[in-house]
Amino acid sequence: ITVGADHKLEVNAQAIEILANIEKPIAVVGVAGMYRTGKSYLLNRVILNRNSGFGVGPTINPCTKGIWMWGRPLKGQTAEGEIVNVIVLDSEGLAAVDQDNSHDSRIFSLVMLLSSIFIYNSVGSIDEQALENLSLVVNLTKNIHIKSSGNEELDFEDFSYYMPYFMWVVRDFALQLVDSEDETISSRQYLESALQDQKGFSEQTEQKNHIRHLLRAFFKERNCYTMVRPVTDEASLRNLEHADPSQLRPEFVEQVV
């Protein structure tokens, strides 16, 4: 799927044919995140369990335009034990230098609405900058229209019914997961702590808390997963697609499994 300059969607005919022949039930795993943060490699290594698949490149230029679908579904299983056909979607990176915020919002919204599980991929840690990068959630209600039973005004909570399971994957994570009292916490607790409102009454604080509120309101089911950098040297990092599993850090391989 590509989004043209006129904001119209263009869907590849081959993809439509593949989708039409997939047997139900169907689940969709989609990924979004900032430009050049390794989304495609994450899908290849963790979801597809292979070195290559979705395009991965060593340069500053993005490899993915629009939304790409893996050519055949994977077999998956729900929490209730039901066998489903899993469609895997890769998406264009957000905040690329050749695109604007409107384009990003449409890509972000479309991937999210198509997904049963929505993976948000980021690098480093969940800090104010990482949350600011998720400010696209502020525009979700502009791109998503739902009908109410009457003419009553819809609340943000009403949108949560249509939202997928939200999984924030923090890549190249090198910090210790501990709370303010130095007690070990889980990655889920790390996310929940980051989503708590900040103290203060300034306009800047209110904006930060607005993003947090929307994330909590939209994604009732959410989790977080942290992963160490897959390799330690820069040359190998630029060529991950061709790296043998034996070249990856044991901690990373353990997290993938």
Phi and psi restraints in degrees (value plus and minus 20) as a CYANA .aco file:
   2 THR   PHI    -143.1  -103.1
   2 THR   PSI     133.6   173.6
   3 VAL   PHI    -131.1   -91.1
   3 VAL   PSI      95.5   135.5
   4 GLY   PHI     -95.7   -55.7
   4 GLY   PSI     155.5   195.5
   5 ALA   PHI     -82.0   -42.0
   5 ALA   PSI     -46.6    -6.6
   6 ASP   PHI    -109.0   -69.0
   6 ASP   PSI     -11.7    28.3
   7 HIS   PHI      51.0    91.0
   7 HIS   PSI      -8.8    31.2
   8 LYS   PHI    -104.1   -64.1
   8 LYS   PSI     125.9   165.9
   9 LEU   PHI    -105.9   -65.9
   9 LEU   PSI     119.6   159.6
  10 GLU   PHI    -143.1  -103.1
  10 GLU   PSI     101.2   141.2
  11 VAL   PHI    -129.9   -89.9
  11 VAL   PSI     110.6   150.6
  12 ASN   PHI     -85.1   -45.1
  12 ASN   PSI     111.4   151.4
  13 ALA   PHI     -83.1   -43.1
  13 ALA   PSI     -55.9   -15.9
  14 GLN   PHI     -84.7   -44.7
  14 GLN   PSI     -58.9   -18.9
  15 ALA   PHI     -84.5   -44.5
  15 ALA   PSI     -59.8   -19.8
  16 ILE   PHI     -82.0   -42.0
  16 ILE   PSI     -61.5   -21.5
  17 GLU   PHI     -84.3   -44.3
  17 GLU   PSI     -62.1   -22.1
  18 ILE   PHI     -82.3   -42.3
  18 ILE   PSI     -66.1   -26.1
  19 LEU   PHI     -82.2   -42.2
  19 LEU   PSI     -59.0   -19.0
  20 ALA   PHI     -84.6   -44.6
  20 ALA   PSI     -42.8    -2.8
  21 ASN   PHI    -122.9   -82.9
  21 ASN   PSI     -14.2    25.8
  22 ILE   PHI    -105.0   -65.0
  22 ILE   PSI     108.7   148.7
  23 GLU   PHI     -95.6   -55.6
  23 GLU   PSI     121.8   161.8
  24 LYS   PHI     -98.8   -58.8
  24 LYS   PSI     136.9   176.9
  25 PRO   PHI     -97.7   -57.7
  25 PRO   PSI     135.7   175.7
  26 ILE   PHI    -145.6  -105.6
  26 ILE   PSI     120.3   160.3
  27 ALA   PHI    -144.3  -104.3
  27 ALA   PSI     131.2   171.2
  28 VAL   PHI    -145.8  -105.8
  28 VAL   PSI     108.2   148.2
  29 VAL   PHI    -129.5   -89.5
  29 VAL   PSI      96.7   136.7
  30 GLY   PHI    -141.1  -101.1
  30 GLY   PSI     130.1   170.1
  31 VAL   PHI    -146.0  -106.0
  31 VAL   PSI     122.6   162.6
  32 ALA   PHI    -161.5  -121.5
  32 ALA   PSI     143.1   183.1
  33 GLY   PHI     144.6   184.6
  33 GLY   PSI     159.1   199.1
  34 MET   PHI     -87.5   -47.5
  34 MET   PSI     133.8   173.8
  35 TYR   PHI     -76.8   -36.8
  35 TYR   PSI     113.3   153.3
  36 ARG   PHI      40.6    80.6
  36 ARG   PSI      25.0    65.0
  37 THR   PHI    -134.8   -94.8
  37 THR   PSI     -10.4    29.6
  38 GLY   PHI      68.6   108.6
  38 GLY   PSI       7.0    47.0
  39 LYS   PHI     -81.7   -41.7
  39 LYS   PSI     -65.7   -25.7
  40 SER   PHI     -84.5   -44.5
  40 SER   PSI     -62.0   -22.0
  41 TYR   PHI     -83.8   -43.8
  41 TYR   PSI     -57.1   -17.1
  42 LEU   PHI     -79.2   -39.2
  42 LEU   PSI     -66.3   -26.3
  43 LEU   PHI     -84.9   -44.9
  43 LEU   PSI     -63.2   -23.2
  44 ASN   PHI     -80.5   -40.5
  44 ASN   PSI     -68.4   -28.4
  45 ARG   PHI     -99.6   -59.6
  45 ARG   PSI     -62.6   -22.6
  46 VAL   PHI    -110.3   -70.3
  46 VAL   PSI     -63.9   -23.9
  47 ILE   PHI    -109.2   -69.2
  47 ILE   PSI     -69.7   -29.7
  48 LEU   PHI    -104.7   -64.7
  48 LEU   PSI     -36.0     4.0
  49 ASN   PHI      37.3    77.3
  49 ASN   PSI      31.5    71.5
  50 ARG   PHI    -173.4  -133.4
  50 ARG   PSI     142.1   182.1
  51 ASN   PHI     -91.6   -51.6
  51 ASN   PSI     -70.5   -30.5
  52 SER   PHI    -132.8   -92.8
  52 SER   PSI     141.1   181.1
  53 GLY   PHI     151.9   191.9
  53 GLY   PSI    -116.8   -76.8
  54 PHE   PHI     -88.0   -48.0
  54 PHE   PSI     128.1   168.1
  55 GLY   PHI     -81.7   -41.7
  55 GLY   PSI     110.5   150.5
  56 VAL   PHI    -148.3  -108.3
  56 VAL   PSI     115.3   155.3
  57 GLY   PHI    -156.1  -116.1
  57 GLY   PSI     137.5   177.5
  58 PRO   PHI    -112.2   -72.2
  58 PRO   PSI     -19.2    20.8
  59 THR   PHI    -125.2   -85.2
  59 THR   PSI    -198.9  -158.9
  60 ILE   PHI     -97.3   -57.3
  60 ILE   PSI     -30.0    10.0
  61 ASN   PHI    -100.9   -60.9
  61 ASN   PSI     116.4   156.4
  62 PRO   PHI     -87.5   -47.5
  62 PRO   PSI     127.4   167.4
  63 CYS   PHI    -117.9   -77.9
  63 CYS   PSI     -41.4    -1.4
  64 THR   PHI    -134.7   -94.7
  64 THR   PSI     110.3   150.3
  65 LYS   PHI    -139.7   -99.7
  65 LYS   PSI     110.4   150.4
  66 GLY   PHI      53.2    93.2
  66 GLY   PSI    -158.8  -118.8
  67 ILE   PHI    -147.2  -107.2
  67 ILE   PSI     108.2   148.2
  68 TRP   PHI    -131.1   -91.1
  68 TRP   PSI     123.5   163.5
  69 MET   PHI    -133.4   -93.4
  69 MET   PSI     117.2   157.2
  70 TRP   PHI     -85.0   -45.0
  70 TRP   PSI     120.1   160.1
  71 GLY   PHI     -83.3   -43.3
  71 GLY   PSI     -39.3     0.7
  72 ARG   PHI    -164.5  -124.5
  72 ARG   PSI     128.8   168.8
  73 PRO   PHI     -93.0   -53.0
  73 PRO   PSI     134.3   174.3
  74 LEU   PHI    -118.9   -78.9
  74 LEU   PSI     137.4   177.4
  75 LYS   PHI    -108.1   -68.1
  75 LYS   PSI     108.7   148.7
  76 GLY   PHI    -153.4  -113.4
  76 GLY   PSI     158.3   198.3
  77 GLN   PHI    -161.7  -121.7
  77 GLN   PSI     113.8   153.8
  78 THR   PHI     -98.2   -58.2
  78 THR   PSI     152.2   192.2
  79 ALA   PHI     -81.6   -41.6
  79 ALA   PSI     -45.0    -5.0
  80 GLU   PHI    -108.2   -68.2
  80 GLU   PSI     -19.9    20.1
  81 GLY   PHI      72.3   112.3
  81 GLY   PSI     -15.8    24.2
  82 GLU   PHI     -97.7   -57.7
  82 GLU   PSI     113.0   153.0
  83 ILE   PHI    -100.5   -60.5
  83 ILE   PSI     109.9   149.9
  84 VAL   PHI    -152.0  -112.0
  84 VAL   PSI     136.7   176.7
  85 ASN   PHI    -110.2   -70.2
  85 ASN   PSI     103.4   143.4
  86 VAL   PHI    -122.1   -82.1
  86 VAL   PSI     101.3   141.3
  87 ILE   PHI    -114.7   -74.7
  87 ILE   PSI     112.7   152.7
  88 VAL   PHI    -130.8   -90.8
  88 VAL   PSI     106.6   146.6
  89 LEU   PHI    -138.1   -98.1
  89 LEU   PSI     111.4   151.4
  90 ASP   PHI    -128.2   -88.2
  90 ASP   PSI     127.4   167.4
  91 SER   PHI    -151.2  -111.2
  91 SER   PSI     139.6   179.6
  92 GLU   PHI     -82.3   -42.3
  92 GLU   PSI     118.4   158.4
  93 GLY   PHI     -85.6   -45.6
  93 GLY   PSI     125.3   165.3
  94 LEU   PHI    -102.8   -62.8
  94 LEU   PSI     131.2   171.2
  95 ALA   PHI      47.5    87.5
  95 ALA   PSI       7.0    47.0
  96 ALA   PHI     -87.0   -47.0
  96 ALA   PSI     130.2   170.2
  97 VAL   PHI     -86.5   -46.5
  97 VAL   PSI     -39.9     0.1
  98 ASP   PHI    -119.7   -79.7
  98 ASP   PSI      -9.0    31.0
  99 GLN   PHI    -150.1  -110.1
  99 GLN   PSI     144.0   184.0
 100 ASP   PHI    -132.5   -92.5
 100 ASP   PSI     155.7   195.7
 101 ASN   PHI     -85.3   -45.3
 101 ASN   PSI     -51.9   -11.9
 102 SER   PHI     -84.7   -44.7
 102 SER   PSI     -62.8   -22.8
 103 HIS   PHI     -82.3   -42.3
 103 HIS   PSI     -66.2   -26.2
 104 ASP   PHI     -79.3   -39.3
 104 ASP   PSI     -62.5   -22.5
 105 SER   PHI     -81.4   -41.4
 105 SER   PSI     -59.7   -19.7
 106 ARG   PHI     -89.0   -49.0
 106 ARG   PSI     -62.8   -22.8
 107 ILE   PHI     -82.1   -42.1
 107 ILE   PSI     -69.1   -29.1
 108 PHE   PHI     -78.3   -38.3
 108 PHE   PSI     -67.9   -27.9
 109 SER   PHI     -85.4   -45.4
 109 SER   PSI     -62.8   -22.8
 110 LEU   PHI     -86.6   -46.6
 110 LEU   PSI     -65.8   -25.8
 111 VAL   PHI     -80.1   -40.1
 111 VAL   PSI     -62.5   -22.5
 112 MET   PHI     -84.1   -44.1
 112 MET   PSI     -64.1   -24.1
 113 LEU   PHI     -89.8   -49.8
 113 LEU   PSI     -49.2    -9.2
 114 LEU   PHI     -97.7   -57.7
 114 LEU   PSI     -39.6     0.4
 115 SER   PHI    -109.6   -69.6
 115 SER   PSI     125.6   165.6
 116 SER   PHI    -107.8   -67.8
 116 SER   PSI     -59.2   -19.2
 117 ILE   PHI    -143.2  -103.2
 117 ILE   PSI     102.2   142.2
 118 PHE   PHI    -128.6   -88.6
 118 PHE   PSI      96.1   136.1
 119 ILE   PHI    -118.7   -78.7
 119 ILE   PSI     101.9   141.9
 120 TYR   PHI    -122.5   -82.5
 120 TYR   PSI      97.8   137.8
 121 ASN   PHI    -120.7   -80.7
 121 ASN   PSI     106.7   146.7
 122 SER   PHI    -160.7  -120.7
 122 SER   PSI     151.2   191.2
 123 VAL   PHI    -143.3  -103.3
 123 VAL   PSI     118.0   158.0
 124 GLY   PHI      84.2   124.2
 124 GLY   PSI    -106.8   -66.8
 125 SER   PHI    -181.6  -141.6
 125 SER   PSI     149.5   189.5
 126 ILE   PHI    -112.0   -72.0
 126 ILE   PSI      72.6   112.6
 127 ASP   PHI    -140.6  -100.6
 127 ASP   PSI    -192.2  -152.2
 128 GLU   PHI     -81.1   -41.1
 128 GLU   PSI     -56.4   -16.4
 129 GLN   PHI     -86.4   -46.4
 129 GLN   PSI     -60.9   -20.9
 130 ALA   PHI     -83.0   -43.0
 130 ALA   PSI     -61.1   -21.1
 131 LEU   PHI     -88.7   -48.7
 131 LEU   PSI     -57.2   -17.2
 132 GLU   PHI     -82.6   -42.6
 132 GLU   PSI     -56.5   -16.5
 133 ASN   PHI     -84.8   -44.8
 133 ASN   PSI     -40.5    -0.5
 134 LEU   PHI    -112.3   -72.3
 134 LEU   PSI      -6.7    33.3
 135 SER   PHI     -84.8   -44.8
 135 SER   PSI     -28.1    11.9
 136 LEU   PHI     -80.7   -40.7
 136 LEU   PSI     -41.0    -1.0
 137 VAL   PHI     -82.3   -42.3
 137 VAL   PSI     -44.2    -4.2
 138 VAL   PHI     -83.2   -43.2
 138 VAL   PSI     -49.9    -9.9
 139 ASN   PHI    -112.1   -72.1
 139 ASN   PSI     -21.5    18.5
 140 LEU   PHI     -79.6   -39.6
 140 LEU   PSI     -61.8   -21.8
 141 THR   PHI     -87.6   -47.6
 141 THR   PSI     -38.8     1.2
 142 LYS   PHI     -98.6   -58.6
 142 LYS   PSI     -48.9    -8.9
 143 ASN   PHI    -119.2   -79.2
 143 ASN   PSI     -30.7     9.3
 144 ILE   PHI    -138.9   -98.9
 144 ILE   PSI     105.7   145.7
 145 HIS   PHI    -140.6  -100.6
 145 HIS   PSI     104.0   144.0
 146 ILE   PHI    -143.7  -103.7
 146 ILE   PSI     132.1   172.1
 147 LYS   PHI    -117.7   -77.7
 147 LYS   PSI     117.6   157.6
 148 SER   PHI    -114.1   -74.1
 148 SER   PSI     143.3   183.3
 149 SER   PHI     -87.7   -47.7
 149 SER   PSI     -43.3    -3.3
 150 GLY   PHI    -154.7  -114.7
 150 GLY   PSI    -161.8  -121.8
 151 ASN   PHI    -126.8   -86.8
 151 ASN   PSI      -9.0    31.0
 152 GLU   PHI     -87.9   -47.9
 152 GLU   PSI     132.9   172.9
 153 GLU   PHI     -93.9   -53.9
 153 GLU   PSI     115.2   155.2
 154 LEU   PHI    -102.4   -62.4
 154 LEU   PSI     121.6   161.6
 155 ASP   PHI    -116.8   -76.8
 155 ASP   PSI     139.7   179.7
 156 PHE   PHI     -75.7   -35.7
 156 PHE   PSI     -53.3   -13.3
 157 GLU   PHI     -81.2   -41.2
 157 GLU   PSI     -49.7    -9.7
 158 ASP   PHI     -84.6   -44.6
 158 ASP   PSI     -46.4    -6.4
 159 PHE   PHI     -95.6   -55.6
 159 PHE   PSI     -40.3    -0.3
 160 SER   PHI     -81.8   -41.8
 160 SER   PSI     -47.2    -7.2
 161 TYR   PHI     -81.1   -41.1
 161 TYR   PSI     -50.7   -10.7
 162 TYR   PHI    -117.0   -77.0
 162 TYR   PSI     -20.5    19.5
 163 MET   PHI    -111.2   -71.2
 163 MET   PSI     127.0   167.0
 164 PRO   PHI    -101.3   -61.3
 164 PRO   PSI     155.3   195.3
 165 TYR   PHI     -85.2   -45.2
 165 TYR   PSI     109.5   149.5
 166 PHE   PHI    -123.8   -83.8
 166 PHE   PSI     101.4   141.4
 167 MET   PHI    -140.2  -100.2
 167 MET   PSI      93.6   133.6
 168 TRP   PHI    -112.9   -72.9
 168 TRP   PSI      95.6   135.6
 169 VAL   PHI    -123.0   -83.0
 169 VAL   PSI      98.2   138.2
 170 VAL   PHI    -121.5   -81.5
 170 VAL   PSI      91.8   131.8
 171 ARG   PHI    -109.2   -69.2
 171 ARG   PSI     140.0   180.0
 172 ASP   PHI      32.1    72.1
 172 ASP   PSI      21.7    61.7
 173 PHE   PHI    -104.7   -64.7
 173 PHE   PSI     104.2   144.2
 174 ALA   PHI    -144.6  -104.6
 174 ALA   PSI     -10.2    29.8
 175 LEU   PHI    -115.6   -75.6
 175 LEU   PSI     144.6   184.6
 176 GLN   PHI    -108.9   -68.9
 176 GLN   PSI     115.6   155.6
 177 LEU   PHI    -105.7   -65.7
 177 LEU   PSI      70.6   110.6
 178 VAL   PHI    -157.3  -117.3
 178 VAL   PSI     135.1   175.1
 179 ASP   PHI    -110.5   -70.5
 179 ASP   PSI    -190.8  -150.8
 180 SER   PHI     -85.6   -45.6
 180 SER   PSI     -38.2     1.8
 181 GLU   PHI    -122.6   -82.6
 181 GLU   PSI      -4.4    35.6
 182 ASP   PHI      47.4    87.4
 182 ASP   PSI       3.0    43.0
 183 GLU   PHI    -112.2   -72.2
 183 GLU   PSI     120.1   160.1
 184 THR   PHI     -85.0   -45.0
 184 THR   PSI     115.8   155.8
 185 ILE   PHI    -145.7  -105.7
 185 ILE   PSI     144.2   184.2
 186 SER   PHI    -105.1   -65.1
 186 SER   PSI     146.5   186.5
 187 SER   PHI     -85.5   -45.5
 187 SER   PSI     -51.5   -11.5
 188 ARG   PHI     -84.5   -44.5
 188 ARG   PSI     -63.3   -23.3
 189 GLN   PHI     -83.6   -43.6
 189 GLN   PSI     -54.6   -14.6
 190 TYR   PHI     -80.1   -40.1
 190 TYR   PSI     -64.9   -24.9
 191 LEU   PHI     -84.7   -44.7
 191 LEU   PSI     -66.9   -26.9
 192 GLU   PHI     -82.1   -42.1
 192 GLU   PSI     -57.3   -17.3
 193 SER   PHI     -84.3   -44.3
 193 SER   PSI     -61.2   -21.2
 194 ALA   PHI     -87.5   -47.5
 194 ALA   PSI     -44.9    -4.9
 195 LEU   PHI    -109.2   -69.2
 195 LEU   PSI     -21.0    19.0
 196 GLN   PHI     -92.5   -52.5
 196 GLN   PSI     125.7   165.7
 197 ASP   PHI     -80.8   -40.8
 197 ASP   PSI     123.1   163.1
 198 GLN   PHI    -104.3   -64.3
 198 GLN   PSI     128.6   168.6
 199 LYS   PHI     -99.3   -59.3
 199 LYS   PSI     126.2   166.2
 200 GLY   PHI     109.0   149.0
 200 GLY   PSI     147.5   187.5
 201 PHE   PHI    -149.0  -109.0
 201 PHE   PSI      -8.7    31.3
 202 SER   PHI     -92.8   -52.8
 202 SER   PSI     142.5   182.5
 203 GLU   PHI     -81.7   -41.7
 203 GLU   PSI     -57.9   -17.9
 204 GLN   PHI     -84.8   -44.8
 204 GLN   PSI     -62.3   -22.3
 205 THR   PHI     -85.5   -45.5
 205 THR   PSI     -59.9   -19.9
 206 GLU   PHI     -83.0   -43.0
 206 GLU   PSI     -57.7   -17.7
 207 GLN   PHI     -86.5   -46.5
 207 GLN   PSI     -62.5   -22.5
 208 LYS   PHI     -81.2   -41.2
 208 LYS   PSI     -63.1   -23.1
 209 ASN   PHI     -92.0   -52.0
 209 ASN   PSI     -47.1    -7.1
 210 HIS   PHI     -84.1   -44.1
 210 HIS   PSI     -63.6   -23.6
 211 ILE   PHI     -82.7   -42.7
 211 ILE   PSI     -63.9   -23.9
 212 ARG   PHI     -81.1   -41.1
 212 ARG   PSI     -63.5   -23.5
 213 HIS   PHI     -82.3   -42.3
 213 HIS   PSI     -63.3   -23.3
 214 LEU   PHI     -84.6   -44.6
 214 LEU   PSI     -61.3   -21.3
 215 LEU   PHI     -82.6   -42.6
 215 LEU   PSI     -62.0   -22.0
 216 ARG   PHI     -88.6   -48.6
 216 ARG   PSI     -57.7   -17.7
 217 ALA   PHI     -93.9   -53.9
 217 ALA   PSI     -62.7   -22.7
 218 PHE   PHI     -92.3   -52.3
 218 PHE   PSI     -65.5   -25.5
 219 PHE   PHI    -127.0   -87.0
 219 PHE   PSI      65.9   105.9
 220 LYS   PHI     -88.0   -48.0
 220 LYS   PSI     -54.9   -14.9
 221 GLU   PHI    -122.8   -82.8
 221 GLU   PSI      95.4   135.4
 222 ARG   PHI    -169.9  -129.9
 222 ARG   PSI     136.3   176.3
 223 ASN   PHI    -175.3  -135.3
 223 ASN   PSI     152.7   192.7
 224 CYS   PHI    -159.7  -119.7
 224 CYS   PSI     126.5   166.5
 225 TYR   PHI    -159.8  -119.8
 225 TYR   PSI     110.4   150.4
 226 THR   PHI    -127.7   -87.7
 226 THR   PSI     123.2   163.2
 227 MET   PHI    -155.9  -115.9
 227 MET   PSI     116.7   156.7
 228 VAL   PHI     -93.3   -53.3
 228 VAL   PSI     145.2   185.2
 229 ARG   PHI     -83.1   -43.1
 229 ARG   PSI     113.4   153.4
 230 PRO   PHI     -84.9   -44.9
 230 PRO   PSI     -50.3   -10.3
 231 VAL   PHI    -157.2  -117.2
 231 VAL   PSI     147.2   187.2
 232 THR   PHI    -122.3   -82.3
 232 THR   PSI     -43.7    -3.7
 233 ASP   PHI    -123.2   -83.2
 233 ASP   PSI     129.9   169.9
 234 GLU   PHI     -85.7   -45.7
 234 GLU   PSI     -57.9   -17.9
 235 ALA   PHI     -81.2   -41.2
 235 ALA   PSI     -63.7   -23.7
 236 SER   PHI     -87.8   -47.8
 236 SER   PSI     -54.4   -14.4
 237 LEU   PHI     -83.9   -43.9
 237 LEU   PSI     -56.3   -16.3
 238 ARG   PHI     -93.4   -53.4
 238 ARG   PSI     -35.3     4.7
 239 ASN   PHI    -146.4  -106.4
 239 ASN   PSI      21.0    61.0
 240 LEU   PHI     -79.7   -39.7
 240 LEU   PSI     -53.2   -13.2
 241 GLU   PHI     -79.3   -39.3
 241 GLU   PSI     -48.9    -8.9
 242 HIS   PHI    -123.7   -83.7
 242 HIS   PSI     -15.3    24.7
 243 ALA   PHI     -96.0   -56.0
 243 ALA   PSI     114.4   154.4
 244 ASP   PHI     -93.6   -53.6
 244 ASP   PSI     125.6   165.6
 245 PRO   PHI     -72.6   -32.6
 245 PRO   PSI     -48.9    -8.9
 246 SER   PHI     -89.1   -49.1
 246 SER   PSI     -38.5     1.5
 247 GLN   PHI    -105.9   -65.9
 247 GLN   PSI     -32.0     8.0
 248 LEU   PHI    -101.4   -61.4
 248 LEU   PSI     130.9   170.9
 249 ARG   PHI     -83.4   -43.4
 249 ARG   PSI     117.0   157.0
 250 PRO   PHI     -76.0   -36.0
 250 PRO   PSI     -55.5   -15.5
 251 GLU   PHI     -83.4   -43.4
 251 GLU   PSI     -59.7   -19.7
 252 PHE   PHI     -87.1   -47.1
 252 PHE   PSI     -65.2   -25.2
 253 VAL   PHI     -80.2   -40.2
 253 VAL   PSI     -60.4   -20.4
 254 GLU   PHI     -83.3   -43.3
 254 GLU   PSI     -60.5   -20.5
 255 GLN   PHI     -89.3   -49.3
 255 GLN   PSI     -55.2   -15.2
 256 VAL   PHI     -84.7   -44.7
 256 VAL   PSI     -61.9   -21.9
